[in-house]
Amino acid sequence: MSQSALLKPALYAEQGTEKVPDHPALNGGRCACGHVFFPMQTYGCEVCGRHGDALQPVRLSGRGKLVASSTVHMHAARAPAPNAEVKPHEAPFTIGSIALEDGPTVRTVLVGVDEKTLKPGQTMVTTLVPVGTGAKAILDLRFTPAT
Ligand SMILES: [Zn+2]
């Protein structure tokens, strides 16, 4: 049993998918029309407009290709921390857009990257990092280059 808690369990899961078992999965959705999206929601499909039960949860593999990235050196407007038990983002940090193998593109914080060597098209995978400030282990999702 894990002693740690996920910061946003609605958005991702500790286990991977059958296709990518070693990296946490993202909690996306699939519409009856075939459109796959992230995060899961039932308000309406952005392609066909179906809603409710036409939109079903689906696990998305935590692997994709880097589309673009940028490094934030000065954080002008710090977003309020969602909770005091969690460390705020401190500059510099790198944000990337990842086109997931399962379809959607997500914008996320990257870890373990060197800005100078990041290349669009390179394979990125999900990883969980500790973000807690206290004794409680809290994990949040990041993307990092595949090894
Ligand atoms: Zn649809």
Backbone and ligand atoms as CSV (ligand in chain L), in Angstrom:
chain,resi,resn,atom,element,x,y,z
A,1,MET,N,N,0.835,-1.202,0.000
A,1,MET,CA,C,0.000,0.000,0.000
A,1,MET,C,C,0.868,1.250,0.000
A,2,SER,N,N,0.476,2.199,-0.797
A,2,SER,CA,C,1.231,3.426,-0.935
A,2,SER,C,C,0.902,4.384,0.208
A,3,GLN,N,N,1.936,5.037,0.746
A,3,GLN,CA,C,1.746,6.007,1.819
A,3,GLN,C,C,1.521,7.401,1.254
A,4,SER,N,N,1.600,7.538,-0.047
A,4,SER,CA,C,1.533,8.864,-0.635
A,4,SER,C,C,0.166,9.105,-1.269
A,5,ALA,N,N,-0.154,10.395,-1.423
A,5,ALA,CA,C,-1.428,10.778,-2.011
A,5,ALA,C,C,-1.172,11.563,-3.294
A,6,LEU,N,N,-2.038,11.388,-4.264
A,6,LEU,CA,C,-1.921,12.168,-5.492
A,6,LEU,C,C,-2.543,13.540,-5.264
A,7,LEU,N,N,-1.894,14.577,-5.801
A,7,LEU,CA,C,-2.411,15.932,-5.641
A,7,LEU,C,C,-3.726,16.112,-6.409
A,8,LYS,N,N,-3.792,15.560,-7.628
A,8,LYS,CA,C,-4.989,15.732,-8.456
A,8,LYS,C,C,-5.461,14.385,-9.016
A,9,PRO,N,N,-6.016,13.536,-8.121
A,9,PRO,CA,C,-6.402,12.184,-8.569
A,9,PRO,C,C,-7.485,12.180,-9.642
A,10,ALA,N,N,-8.189,13.294,-9.831
A,10,ALA,CA,C,-9.193,13.342,-10.904
A,10,ALA,C,C,-8.525,13.400,-12.274
A,11,LEU,N,N,-7.272,13.856,-12.306
A,11,LEU,CA,C,-6.601,14.083,-13.595
A,11,LEU,C,C,-5.681,12.951,-14.034
A,12,TYR,N,N,-5.154,12.176,-13.068
A,12,TYR,CA,C,-4.217,11.114,-13.442
A,12,TYR,C,C,-4.239,10.013,-12.386
A,13,ALA,N,N,-3.650,8.890,-12.747
A,13,ALA,CA,C,-3.629,7.726,-11.870
A,13,ALA,C,C,-2.200,7.229,-11.727
A,14,GLU,N,N,-1.933,6.563,-10.596
A,14,GLU,CA,C,-0.581,6.062,-10.352
A,14,GLU,C,C,-0.217,4.961,-11.357
A,15,GLN,N,N,-1.181,4.112,-11.687
A,15,GLN,CA,C,-0.897,3.027,-12.631
A,15,GLN,C,C,-0.889,3.525,-14.059
A,16,GLY,N,N,-0.097,2.864,-14.879
A,16,GLY,CA,C,-0.089,3.171,-16.297
A,16,GLY,C,C,-1.161,2.389,-17.036
A,17,THR,N,N,-1.130,2.495,-18.340
A,17,THR,CA,C,-2.051,1.737,-19.174
A,17,THR,C,C,-1.369,0.448,-19.601
A,18,GLU,N,N,-2.132,-0.416,-20.256
A,18,GLU,CA,C,-1.577,-1.664,-20.780
A,18,GLU,C,C,-0.437,-1.366,-21.756
A,19,LYS,N,N,-0.618,-0.307,-22.550
A,19,LYS,CA,C,0.368,0.041,-23.580
A,19,LYS,C,C,1.638,0.648,-22.979
A,20,VAL,N,N,1.457,1.476,-21.960
A,20,VAL,CA,C,2.600,2.142,-21.318
A,20,VAL,C,C,2.475,1.922,-19.805
A,21,PRO,N,N,2.795,0.694,-19.343
A,21,PRO,CA,C,2.541,0.345,-17.933
A,21,PRO,C,C,3.450,1.052,-16.931
A,22,ASP,N,N,4.608,1.529,-17.384
A,22,ASP,CA,C,5.594,2.074,-16.440
A,22,ASP,C,C,5.420,3.550,-16.132
A,23,HIS,N,N,4.444,4.206,-16.759
A,23,HIS,CA,C,4.255,5.637,-16.521
A,23,HIS,C,C,2.782,5.909,-16.224
A,24,PRO,N,N,2.536,6.793,-15.262
A,24,PRO,CA,C,1.156,7.068,-14.846
A,24,PRO,C,C,0.253,7.454,-16.029
A,25,ALA,N,N,-0.981,6.994,-15.958
A,25,ALA,CA,C,-1.951,7.297,-17.010
A,25,ALA,C,C,-2.668,8.605,-16.709
A,26,LEU,N,N,-3.189,9.239,-17.758
A,26,LEU,CA,C,-4.017,10.436,-17.586
A,26,LEU,C,C,-5.478,10.039,-17.716
A,27,ASN,N,N,-6.331,10.688,-16.919
A,27,ASN,CA,C,-7.759,10.378,-16.943
A,27,ASN,C,C,-8.457,11.246,-17.983
A,28,GLY,N,N,-8.568,10.706,-19.183
A,28,GLY,CA,C,-9.227,11.418,-20.259
A,28,GLY,C,C,-10.611,10.865,-20.513
A,29,GLY,N,N,-11.170,11.243,-21.646
A,29,GLY,CA,C,-12.486,10.766,-22.016
A,29,GLY,C,C,-12.563,10.494,-23.505
A,30,ARG,N,N,-13.564,9.677,-23.866
A,30,ARG,CA,C,-13.785,9.385,-25.270
A,30,ARG,C,C,-15.272,9.577,-25.565
A,31,CYS,N,N,-15.553,10.264,-26.659
A,31,CYS,CA,C,-16.934,10.493,-27.093
A,31,CYS,C,C,-17.387,9.348,-27.985
A,32,ALA,N,N,-18.693,9.164,-28.069
A,32,ALA,CA,C,-19.256,8.144,-28.955
A,32,ALA,C,C,-18.819,8.368,-30.402
A,33,CYS,N,N,-18.464,9.610,-30.767
A,33,CYS,CA,C,-18.015,9.904,-32.137
A,33,CYS,C,C,-16.560,9.507,-32.357
A,34,GLY,N,N,-15.858,9.145,-31.251
A,34,GLY,CA,C,-14.470,8.730,-31.376
A,34,GLY,C,C,-13.467,9.759,-30.907
A,35,HIS,N,N,-13.923,10.980,-30.694
A,35,HIS,CA,C,-13.016,12.032,-30.240
A,35,HIS,C,C,-12.510,11.720,-28.827
A,36,VAL,N,N,-11.183,11.829,-28.642
A,36,VAL,CA,C,-10.565,11.581,-27.341
A,36,VAL,C,C,-10.076,12.917,-26.792
A,37,PHE,N,N,-10.322,13.147,-25.501
A,37,PHE,CA,C,-10.000,14.454,-24.934
A,37,PHE,C,C,-9.453,14.306,-23.525
A,38,PHE,N,N,-8.878,15.388,-23.017
A,38,PHE,CA,C,-8.361,15.446,-21.651
A,38,PHE,C,C,-8.560,16.860,-21.135
A,39,PRO,N,N,-8.965,17.048,-19.887
A,39,PRO,CA,C,-9.386,15.999,-18.947
A,39,PRO,C,C,-10.801,15.499,-19.219
A,40,MET,N,N,-11.180,14.444,-18.492
A,40,MET,CA,C,-12.525,13.895,-18.605
A,40,MET,C,C,-13.552,14.956,-18.220
A,41,GLN,N,N,-14.603,15.073,-19.006
A,41,GLN,CA,C,-15.731,15.947,-18.676
A,41,GLN,C,C,-16.945,15.423,-19.411
A,42,THR,N,N,-18.139,15.844,-18.972
A,42,THR,CA,C,-19.362,15.359,-19.620
A,42,THR,C,C,-20.224,16.520,-20.122
A,43,TYR,N,N,-19.636,17.716,-20.183
A,43,TYR,CA,C,-20.412,18.894,-20.617
A,43,TYR,C,C,-20.719,18.874,-22.093
A,44,GLY,N,N,-19.763,18.372,-22.869
A,44,GLY,CA,C,-20.045,18.339,-24.301
A,44,GLY,C,C,-18.788,18.030,-25.087
A,45,CYS,N,N,-18.952,17.292,-26.195
A,45,CYS,CA,C,-17.827,16.960,-27.064
A,45,CYS,C,C,-17.522,18.176,-27.935
A,46,GLU,N,N,-16.254,18.558,-28.006
A,46,GLU,CA,C,-15.916,19.749,-28.781
A,46,GLU,C,C,-15.973,19.492,-30.281
A,47,VAL,N,N,-16.138,18.234,-30.678
A,47,VAL,CA,C,-16.248,17.917,-32.104
A,47,VAL,C,C,-17.720,17.821,-32.534
A,48,CYS,N,N,-18.516,17.031,-31.781
A,48,CYS,CA,C,-19.893,16.767,-32.245
A,48,CYS,C,C,-20.971,17.315,-31.313
A,49,GLY,N,N,-20.595,17.763,-30.115
A,49,GLY,CA,C,-21.577,18.355,-29.212
A,49,GLY,C,C,-22.342,17.373,-28.345
A,50,ARG,N,N,-22.125,16.042,-28.544
A,50,ARG,CA,C,-22.791,15.082,-27.653
A,50,ARG,C,C,-22.355,15.371,-26.212
A,51,HIS,N,N,-23.239,14.997,-25.258
A,51,HIS,CA,C,-22.870,15.196,-23.860
A,51,HIS,C,C,-23.389,14.042,-23.018
A,52,GLY,N,N,-23.137,14.136,-21.712
A,52,GLY,CA,C,-23.622,13.110,-20.783
A,52,GLY,C,C,-22.979,11.761,-21.049
A,53,ASP,N,N,-23.815,10.724,-21.132
A,53,ASP,CA,C,-23.319,9.346,-21.242
A,53,ASP,C,C,-22.577,9.056,-22.544
A,54,ALA,N,N,-22.671,9.934,-23.525
A,54,ALA,CA,C,-21.916,9.742,-24.776
A,54,ALA,C,C,-20.427,9.922,-24.527
A,55,LEU,N,N,-20.100,10.565,-23.404
A,55,LEU,CA,C,-18.702,10.818,-23.058
A,55,LEU,C,C,-18.319,9.889,-21.903
A,56,GLN,N,N,-17.374,9.004,-22.168
A,56,GLN,CA,C,-16.987,7.999,-21.178
A,56,GLN,C,C,-15.521,8.140,-20.802
A,57,PRO,N,N,-15.192,7.872,-19.513
A,57,PRO,CA,C,-13.792,7.970,-19.100
A,57,PRO,C,C,-12.916,6.947,-19.814
A,58,VAL,N,N,-11.705,7.350,-20.129
A,58,VAL,CA,C,-10.745,6.435,-20.735
A,58,VAL,C,C,-9.362,6.801,-20.204
A,59,ARG,N,N,-8.560,5.769,-19.939
A,59,ARG,CA,C,-7.186,6.006,-19.490
A,59,ARG,C,C,-6.314,6.290,-20.702
A,60,LEU,N,N,-5.556,7.385,-20.629
A,60,LEU,CA,C,-4.648,7.748,-21.719
A,60,LEU,C,C,-3.225,7.418,-21.291
A,61,SER,N,N,-2.471,6.826,-22.199
A,61,SER,CA,C,-1.085,6.471,-21.904
A,61,SER,C,C,-0.265,7.715,-21.610
A,62,GLY,N,N,0.627,7.603,-20.633
A,62,GLY,CA,C,1.465,8.732,-20.241
A,62,GLY,C,C,2.698,8.867,-21.106
A,63,ARG,N,N,2.505,8.908,-22.403
A,63,ARG,CA,C,3.641,9.066,-23.320
A,63,ARG,C,C,3.195,9.875,-24.528
A,64,GLY,N,N,4.084,10.746,-24.985
A,64,GLY,CA,C,3.752,11.557,-26.144
A,64,GLY,C,C,4.989,12.247,-26.676
A,65,LYS,N,N,4.756,13.138,-27.636
A,65,LYS,CA,C,5.877,13.855,-28.253
A,65,LYS,C,C,5.821,15.339,-27.875
A,66,LEU,N,N,6.999,15.887,-27.607
A,66,LEU,CA,C,7.082,17.300,-27.268
A,66,LEU,C,C,6.737,18.142,-28.497
A,67,VAL,N,N,5.798,19.067,-28.320
A,67,VAL,CA,C,5.421,19.975,-29.410
A,67,VAL,C,C,6.201,21.278,-29.279
A,68,ALA,N,N,6.222,21.824,-28.084
A,68,ALA,CA,C,6.905,23.091,-27.830
A,68,ALA,C,C,7.168,23.195,-26.341
A,69,SER,N,N,8.149,24.014,-25.999
A,69,SER,CA,C,8.412,24.218,-24.582
A,69,SER,C,C,8.892,25.643,-24.367
A,70,SER,N,N,8.734,26.127,-23.155
A,70,SER,CA,C,9.331,27.411,-22.819
A,70,SER,C,C,9.645,27.424,-21.344
A,71,THR,N,N,10.708,28.129,-21.000
A,71,THR,CA,C,11.141,28.180,-19.613
A,71,THR,C,C,10.762,29.522,-19.017
A,72,VAL,N,N,10.137,29.454,-17.860
A,72,VAL,CA,C,9.733,30.652,-17.139
A,72,VAL,C,C,10.853,31.003,-16.171
A,73,HIS,N,N,11.472,32.181,-16.388
A,73,HIS,CA,C,12.561,32.594,-15.515
A,73,HIS,C,C,12.069,33.523,-14.403
A,74,MET,N,N,11.081,34.340,-14.725
A,74,MET,CA,C,10.503,35.230,-13.726
A,74,MET,C,C,9.022,34.960,-13.673
A,75,HIS,N,N,8.563,34.599,-12.508
A,75,HIS,CA,C,7.154,34.283,-12.360
A,75,HIS,C,C,6.448,35.543,-11.896
A,76,ALA,N,N,5.854,36.277,-12.865
A,76,ALA,CA,C,5.286,37.587,-12.561
A,76,ALA,C,C,4.069,37.485,-11.650
A,77,ALA,N,N,3.098,36.706,-12.069
A,77,ALA,CA,C,1.870,36.597,-11.299
A,77,ALA,C,C,1.755,35.178,-10.764
A,78,ARG,N,N,2.203,34.982,-9.573
A,78,ARG,CA,C,2.139,33.646,-8.987
A,78,ARG,C,C,0.688,33.278,-8.704
A,79,ALA,N,N,0.308,32.131,-9.208
A,79,ALA,CA,C,-1.037,31.639,-8.926
A,79,ALA,C,C,-1.099,31.246,-7.456
A,80,PRO,N,N,-2.241,31.452,-6.830
A,80,PRO,CA,C,-2.332,31.050,-5.426
A,80,PRO,C,C,-2.135,29.540,-5.296
A,81,ALA,N,N,-1.365,29.136,-4.325
A,81,ALA,CA,C,-1.164,27.709,-4.117
A,81,ALA,C,C,-2.507,27.071,-3.784
A,82,PRO,N,N,-2.805,25.914,-4.389
A,82,PRO,CA,C,-4.093,25.281,-4.133
A,82,PRO,C,C,-4.233,24.837,-2.688
A,83,ASN,N,N,-3.114,24.557,-2.059
A,83,ASN,CA,C,-3.194,24.226,-0.640
A,83,ASN,C,C,-1.821,24.354,0.011
A,84,ALA,N,N,-1.833,24.725,1.276
A,84,ALA,CA,C,-0.598,25.094,1.962
A,84,ALA,C,C,0.363,23.929,2.138
A,85,GLU,N,N,-0.137,22.715,1.921
A,85,GLU,CA,C,0.730,21.543,2.073
A,85,GLU,C,C,1.569,21.299,0.830
A,86,VAL,N,N,1.348,22.120,-0.214
A,86,VAL,CA,C,2.008,21.882,-1.487
A,86,VAL,C,C,2.935,23.039,-1.842
A,87,LYS,N,N,4.148,22.688,-2.293
A,87,LYS,CA,C,5.126,23.692,-2.702
A,87,LYS,C,C,4.636,24.471,-3.921
A,88,PRO,N,N,4.797,25.801,-3.936
A,88,PRO,CA,C,4.462,26.556,-5.146
A,88,PRO,C,C,5.553,26.338,-6.206
A,89,HIS,N,N,5.221,26.571,-7.474
A,89,HIS,CA,C,6.238,26.502,-8.523
A,89,HIS,C,C,7.220,27.643,-8.330
A,90,GLU,N,N,8.487,27.321,-8.387
A,90,GLU,CA,C,9.471,28.380,-8.282
A,90,GLU,C,C,10.277,28.459,-9.556
A,91,ALA,N,N,10.427,29.693,-10.088
A,91,ALA,CA,C,11.171,29.896,-11.317
A,91,ALA,C,C,12.649,29.613,-11.049
A,92,PRO,N,N,13.435,29.133,-12.043
A,92,PRO,CA,C,12.904,28.802,-13.360
A,92,PRO,C,C,12.263,27.414,-13.414
A,93,PHE,N,N,11.224,27.312,-14.234
A,93,PHE,CA,C,10.655,25.998,-14.528
A,93,PHE,C,C,10.255,25.978,-15.989
A,94,THR,N,N,10.116,24.798,-16.534
A,94,THR,CA,C,9.860,24.659,-17.968
A,94,THR,C,C,8.482,24.063,-18.194
A,95,ILE,N,N,7.732,24.735,-19.070
A,95,ILE,CA,C,6.391,24.297,-19.449
A,95,ILE,C,C,6.485,23.677,-20.837
A,96,GLY,N,N,5.795,22.589,-21.064
A,96,GLY,CA,C,5.812,21.981,-22.388
A,96,GLY,C,C,4.422,21.595,-22.848
A,97,SER,N,N,4.239,21.591,-24.173
A,97,SER,CA,C,3.033,21.012,-24.763
A,97,SER,C,C,3.409,19.629,-25.263
A,98,ILE,N,N,2.642,18.635,-24.858
A,98,ILE,CA,C,2.919,17.256,-25.225
A,98,ILE,C,C,1.730,16.722,-26.007
A,99,ALA,N,N,1.985,16.235,-27.228
A,99,ALA,CA,C,0.936,15.578,-28.010
A,99,ALA,C,C,0.931,14.114,-27.601
A,100,LEU,N,N,-0.063,13.734,-26.803
A,100,LEU,CA,C,-0.131,12.364,-26.301
A,100,LEU,C,C,-0.341,11.372,-27.440
A,101,GLU,N,N,0.228,10.173,-27.270
A,101,GLU,CA,C,0.038,9.117,-28.281
A,101,GLU,C,C,-1.440,8.810,-28.469
A,102,ASP,N,N,-2.226,9.006,-27.420
A,102,ASP,CA,C,-3.651,8.689,-27.505
A,102,ASP,C,C,-4.496,9.850,-28.021
A,103,GLY,N,N,-3.865,10.961,-28.426
A,103,GLY,CA,C,-4.628,12.015,-29.095
A,103,GLY,C,C,-4.485,13.422,-28.574
A,104,PRO,N,N,-4.995,13.680,-27.343
A,104,PRO,CA,C,-5.019,15.065,-26.886
A,104,PRO,C,C,-3.620,15.650,-26.684
A,105,THR,N,N,-3.540,16.967,-26.748
A,105,THR,CA,C,-2.309,17.674,-26.402
A,105,THR,C,C,-2.509,18.302,-25.034
A,106,VAL,N,N,-1.533,18.098,-24.149
A,106,VAL,CA,C,-1.626,18.648,-22.805
A,106,VAL,C,C,-0.488,19.627,-22.575
A,107,ARG,N,N,-0.747,20.631,-21.743
A,107,ARG,CA,C,0.261,21.606,-21.372
A,107,ARG,C,C,0.635,21.301,-19.932
A,108,THR,N,N,1.931,21.158,-19.663
A,108,THR,CA,C,2.340,20.606,-18.385
A,108,THR,C,C,3.720,21.101,-17.979
A,109,VAL,N,N,4.044,20.918,-16.712
A,109,VAL,CA,C,5.382,21.256,-16.220
A,109,VAL,C,C,6.319,20.085,-16.514
A,110,LEU,N,N,7.521,20.406,-17.031
A,110,LEU,CA,C,8.518,19.381,-17.338
A,110,LEU,C,C,9.556,19.329,-16.222
A,111,VAL,N,N,10.064,18.137,-15.962
A,111,VAL,CA,C,11.160,17.989,-14.994
A,111,VAL,C,C,12.294,17.201,-15.636
A,112,GLY,N,N,13.500,17.380,-15.091
A,112,GLY,CA,C,14.654,16.643,-15.581
A,112,GLY,C,C,15.037,17.034,-16.985
A,113,VAL,N,N,14.801,18.309,-17.342
A,113,VAL,CA,C,15.108,18.741,-18.705
A,113,VAL,C,C,16.163,19.849,-18.688
A,114,ASP,N,N,16.912,19.889,-19.764
A,114,ASP,CA,C,17.832,20.983,-20.012
A,114,ASP,C,C,17.260,21.713,-21.216
A,115,GLU,N,N,16.867,22.951,-20.992
A,115,GLU,CA,C,16.216,23.773,-22.014
A,115,GLU,C,C,16.958,23.728,-23.354
A,116,LYS,N,N,18.299,23.712,-23.284
A,116,LYS,CA,C,19.097,23.790,-24.513
A,116,LYS,C,C,19.049,22.514,-25.339
A,117,THR,N,N,18.742,21.403,-24.683
A,117,THR,CA,C,18.758,20.138,-25.430
A,117,THR,C,C,17.355,19.637,-25.766
A,118,LEU,N,N,16.328,20.338,-25.293
A,118,LEU,CA,C,14.951,19.921,-25.597
A,118,LEU,C,C,14.658,20.132,-27.074
A,119,LYS,N,N,14.094,19.122,-27.710
A,119,LYS,CA,C,13.786,19.238,-29.136
A,119,LYS,C,C,12.346,18.837,-29.404
A,120,PRO,N,N,11.630,19.663,-30.178
A,120,PRO,CA,C,10.282,19.257,-30.575
A,120,PRO,C,C,10.338,17.885,-31.231
A,121,GLY,N,N,9.377,17.042,-30.915
A,121,GLY,CA,C,9.346,15.707,-31.501
A,121,GLY,C,C,9.929,14.641,-30.598
A,122,GLN,N,N,10.669,15.060,-29.568
A,122,GLN,CA,C,11.249,14.030,-28.699
A,122,GLN,C,C,10.182,13.420,-27.801
A,123,THR,N,N,10.398,12.155,-27.436
A,123,THR,CA,C,9.415,11.408,-26.650
A,123,THR,C,C,9.493,11.797,-25.182
A,124,MET,N,N,8.324,12.084,-24.624
A,124,MET,CA,C,8.218,12.479,-23.218
A,124,MET,C,C,7.269,11.497,-22.518
A,125,VAL,N,N,7.523,11.265,-21.232
A,125,VAL,CA,C,6.681,10.356,-20.454
A,125,VAL,C,C,6.285,11.009,-19.135
A,126,THR,N,N,5.210,10.487,-18.552
A,126,THR,CA,C,4.757,11.003,-17.265
A,126,THR,C,C,5.617,10.461,-16.128
A,127,THR,N,N,5.696,11.245,-15.075
A,127,THR,CA,C,6.370,10.804,-13.855
A,127,THR,C,C,5.721,11.521,-12.686
A,128,LEU,N,N,5.749,10.904,-11.513
A,128,LEU,CA,C,5.184,11.541,-10.320
A,128,LEU,C,C,6.314,12.101,-9.481
A,129,VAL,N,N,6.162,13.341,-9.039
A,129,VAL,CA,C,7.197,13.972,-8.218
A,129,VAL,C,C,6.587,14.424,-6.892
A,130,PRO,N,N,7.384,14.359,-5.825
A,130,PRO,CA,C,6.878,14.811,-4.525
A,130,PRO,C,C,6.762,16.329,-4.491
A,131,VAL,N,N,5.621,16.844,-4.054
A,131,VAL,CA,C,5.399,18.293,-3.997
A,131,VAL,C,C,4.981,18.745,-2.605
A,132,GLY,N,N,4.944,17.816,-1.669
A,132,GLY,CA,C,4.488,18.157,-0.316
A,132,GLY,C,C,5.512,18.985,0.440
A,133,THR,N,N,5.037,19.810,1.353
A,133,THR,CA,C,5.936,20.638,2.154
A,133,THR,C,C,6.146,20.035,3.539
A,134,GLY,N,N,5.294,19.114,3.912
A,134,GLY,CA,C,5.380,18.563,5.264
A,134,GLY,C,C,5.689,17.075,5.256
A,135,ALA,N,N,5.261,16.403,6.283
A,135,ALA,CA,C,5.547,14.980,6.439
A,135,ALA,C,C,4.725,14.127,5.475
A,136,LYS,N,N,3.579,14.639,5.066
A,136,LYS,CA,C,2.691,13.878,4.198
A,136,LYS,C,C,3.253,13.861,2.779
A,137,ALA,N,N,3.379,12.688,2.198
A,137,ALA,CA,C,3.908,12.567,0.840
A,137,ALA,C,C,2.790,12.849,-0.161
A,138,ILE,N,N,2.961,13.918,-0.921
A,138,ILE,CA,C,1.981,14.289,-1.936
A,138,ILE,C,C,2.683,14.271,-3.284
A,139,LEU,N,N,2.074,13.589,-4.243
A,139,LEU,CA,C,2.695,13.457,-5.560
A,139,LEU,C,C,1.894,14.208,-6.613
A,140,ASP,N,N,2.621,14.874,-7.525
A,140,ASP,CA,C,1.947,15.552,-8.633
A,140,ASP,C,C,2.578,15.060,-9.931
A,141,LEU,N,N,1.842,15.215,-11.016
A,141,LEU,CA,C,2.278,14.679,-12.301
A,141,LEU,C,C,3.119,15.688,-13.077
A,142,ARG,N,N,4.202,15.195,-13.669
A,142,ARG,CA,C,5.046,16.003,-14.550
A,142,ARG,C,C,5.366,15.153,-15.769
A,143,PHE,N,N,5.960,15.789,-16.784
A,143,PHE,CA,C,6.500,15.031,-17.927
A,143,PHE,C,C,8.011,15.189,-17.933
A,144,THR,N,N,8.688,14.147,-18.380
A,144,THR,CA,C,10.139,14.142,-18.419
A,144,THR,C,C,10.578,13.397,-19.678
A,145,PRO,N,N,11.783,13.680,-20.211
A,145,PRO,CA,C,12.214,12.970,-21.416
A,145,PRO,C,C,12.275,11.463,-21.178
A,146,ALA,N,N,11.834,10.675,-22.152
A,146,ALA,CA,C,11.929,9.221,-22.072
A,146,ALA,C,C,13.389,8.831,-22.178
A,147,THR,N,N,13.784,7.799,-21.436
A,147,THR,CA,C,15.188,7.388,-21.501
A,147,THR,C,C,15.344,6.198,-22.438
L,1,ZN,ZN,ZN,-18.158,13.680,-30.194
